C-alpha cells in the first residue's frame, strides 16, 4: 500500500508541476480601485484555497446550526 501512496503522490506532484510551468505568464487582476499583476498559477491556486476555506466555513456553520 505504501508504494501505491508514493506513486500517487509522485504523479500528483508531476501534474501540479506541469500545470505550474504552463501557467507562468502574468495576468492583471483589478478590483475596485486596486490592480495587481501576478502569475496565473498563483491566481488559480489562491482562488482554490479561498474556495476551500469558505466551503469549510459554511460546512462548520451548517453543522452548528443542525446541532441545535
matplotlib code that plots the C-alpha trace (Angstrom):
import matplotlib.pyplot as plt

x = [0.0, 2.9, 4.1, 0.6, 0.5, 4.0, 3.3, 0.0, 1.9, 4.6, 2.0, 0.0, 3.2, 4.2, 0.7, 0.9, 4.4, 3.3, 0.3, 2.5, 5.1, 2.3, 0.7, 3.7, 2.6, 1.5, -2.1, -3.6, -6.3, -8.4, -10.8, -12.5, -9.5, -6.8, -4.9, -2.2, -0.2, 0.6, 1.3, -1.7, -0.8, -0.9, -4.3, -5.7, -4.2, -5.3, -8.8, -8.8, -7.6, -10.1, -12.9, -11.8, -11.7, -15.1, -16.6, -15.1, -16.5, -20.0, -19.9, -18.9, -21.7, -24.2, -23.0, -23.5, -27.0, -28.0, -26.8, -29.2]
y = [0.0, 2.3, 2.0, 3.0, 6.1, 7.1, 6.6, 8.6, 11.4, 11.5, 11.5, 14.3, 16.3, 16.0, 17.1, 20.2, 20.9, 20.7, 22.9, 25.5, 25.5, 26.0, 28.9, 31.2, 34.3, 37.3, 38.4, 41.7, 41.5, 44.5, 45.0, 48.4, 50.8, 48.2, 46.5, 43.9, 41.8, 38.2, 34.9, 32.9, 29.9, 32.0, 33.4, 29.9, 28.4, 31.4, 31.1, 27.4, 27.9, 30.7, 28.4, 25.6, 27.8, 29.4, 25.9, 24.6, 27.6, 27.1, 23.4, 24.3, 26.8, 24.3, 21.7, 24.1, 25.1, 21.5, 20.5, 22.9]
z = [0.0, 0.7, -2.9, -4.2, -2.0, -3.0, -6.7, -6.5, -4.6, -7.4, -10.1, -8.4, -7.9, -11.6, -12.7, -10.4, -11.7, -15.3, -14.6, -12.9, -15.7, -18.4, -16.5, -15.8, -17.7, -15.6, -15.6, -14.4, -11.7, -10.9, -8.0, -7.5, -7.4, -6.9, -9.6, -9.4, -11.8, -10.8, -12.3, -13.4, -11.3, -8.1, -9.1, -9.7, -6.6, -4.4, -5.7, -5.0, -1.4, -0.7, -2.1, 0.2, 3.2, 2.5, 1.9, 5.1, 7.0, 5.6, 6.5, 10.1, 10.3, 9.0, 11.5, 14.4, 13.2, 12.8, 16.3, 18.0]

ax = plt.figure().add_subplot(projection="3d")
ax.plot(x, y, z, "-o")
ax.set_aspect("equal")
plt.show()
